[in-house]
């Protein structure tokens, strides 16, 4: 991990996802799709099978989805709106703990995402990840002698960290009402919530 990390090992650590935790991913993605003659159907909690061609109401071939995602991040990584309460909660938490943003994003748009964080006065360490986050979280938890919290919107990421990092406290966060209707069960999670106010309260009570 060749990323300079300014971590105080005597403070707890929060490892936070970005999309749908800090940034309004789906709100932006729906906007992008509509501007490009597509739409999202919300039939399930995944990308494949949910992106439709607006002209013929047929699903986009799965082979095209990586291209769509890449073009979306190219345009929106630098300008996604912040989820309500995220900025103020992270600011409060940064007074008492280390914060690292760990997000699965195409690496070529990492700089744009970092700039978006800076534009919103969220100057936290950012790490671009691929696939399950357990391995990276396992490395990061070694940087502190205190408690480690992990927050993500994806059930599979929560399960990955819960299963492989026994000492990390997991928080499942999802506030998007459309996604909440189709999300599968979230297993092996310490705490579940749909707002940052309760995240702040939970961490402060368990820090």
N, C-alpha and C positions, 0 to 999 in steps of 0.2 A: 504494500500500500504506500505508494510514493506521493502522498499528499501531506503537506505540512499541517499538523494538527496542534492547535494551541489549546491543550487540555490540562485543566487543573485536576490532578489525580485525587485531590482531597474534596472534590465536589462531585455530586451525582451527575449522571449523564442522561440526556434525552436524545434518542435517535428517532427522528421524525421523517415520515414520508412527505412528499410534496403534493402530488396530484390527488385531488379530492380530500386532502387533509389541510393543506395550506392554500392551494390554488383551486379555483373552480374549473376543473378539467372538463367535466361533461357539459357545462354551460357553454364553454368556449368551443368544445368539439361539435356540439349541435349547431352552433352558429357557423362554424367552418363548413360542415356538411351541407347545410342549407344554401350557403353561398356557392357551393359547387354541385348543385343539383342532386344532393343526396339527403338522407335523413336517418335517424337512429330509432329503431322500433321498440327498444326496451322489452323484448320478449324474454330475455335472460340476462344474467350477469356476466356477459362476455362480449367481445367485439365481433367475433365470427358469427355470422348469421343475423346480425342486428343492423348492419349498415345496408341501406337500400338505395337503389337508383330511383330518384324522384320521378323520372319520366315514364318508367314502366313498372314501378313498384316491385321490382325483382331484387333479391339480395345481391350485393357486390361479391364477386368471386373472392374467396379467401386469399388467393395468391396476390390480390391487389391491395389487401389491407396494410401490409407493412409500408407500402409506398404512400398510402393515404395518411398513415400515422406520422411518417417522416415529414411529409409536406405540411401537415398540421403543426407539428412542433417547430418547423422552420419558420412558420408565420406567427405562431401564438406563444411560444416559450417565453418570449420577452414581454408579453403584455397580458397574461392571464390575470383576471381579477382575484383578489385575496378573499378567502372564505371568512365570513363574519366571525370576529372574535379571535382569529388566529394571530394576527399581528400583536395585539395588546397582551394576549396570554403568553406568547413567546417572549415578549419584552419583560414581563414580570418574572417568568421562569428563568430567564437568562441572568437574573440577579443572584440566583441561588444554585444554579447548576450549569453544566456545559450543555451546549446544543449543537447537534450535527444533523444536517438534512441529508437523508439517504434516499435517493430517488432513481427509479428505473426510467431513464430517458436516453434517447440516442446521443452518444457521446459528442457528436458534432454540434449539438445544440446546448451543451453544458454552459458555455460562456453566456449564452442568451438567458438561460435560467438564473445564473448567478447575478446577471445584471438586473433581472426582474426582481430578485430578492433585494438587491441594493437599492433599487428604485423605490422599494417599499420600506426602506430602513431596516431590513432584516439581514444584517451582515454576519450570517452564521456560516460555519464551514459547510461546504456542499460537496457531496460525493456522488458521482454517477455510478449506478449499479446495473448489473444485468442478471435476470433470473431471480432465484430465491435469495433472500437477504440474510439467511442464518449465518453463512460463512463470514460475511463482512461484519455482522453484529458480534459474532464470536471474537473477532479481532478487536473491535472497538471497546468491548466491555473490559478488556484487559488494561485499558488506559486509565481506569479509575478504581479507587479502593471503596467507593461508595455504591449506592444503588444505581441500576440502569433501567430506564424505561424505553419501550419501543412502541411507536404508534403508527398504524397503517390502516388503510381502508379495505385492503384485500384479504379475505379469509385465508387464502393459501399462504400469504406472507406471515400472517399471525400464527398460523399452524407451524410453518417452517421454523420461526424463531422460538416458539413455545416448546417445540419438540427437541430442538437441538441446542438451545441456550437456556438451561434450567434456571439460571439466576436472573434472567431478564424479565421484568414485569411488562406484560403486553397489554396494550390499549387498542381496542378496535374502534375506529372513528369513521362515521359516515353520516353526512347530513343531507345528501341529495335525496329528495323524496321519491323520485322516480326509481333510483337505484335501490332504495330501501325496500321497494315493493317486490324486487326480483332477486335480492341477494340470498345466496344459500346460507345454511346454518354456519355460524362462526364458532368453531370448537377451540378448546384449550386457551381461552382468553381470560386474562385477569379482570378486565373491565371493559364494558361497552358503552358507548355514548354517541350522541349526534350533535354535540355542541362543545365549544372550547371552554365555556364557563365551568362545565363539570370536569373537563380534563384538568384545568387549573386547580380546582378543588381537590380532585383525586390525588394528583401528584403532591400537592402541598401537605395533604393528610398522610401520605405514605413515604415521604422523602426521608 
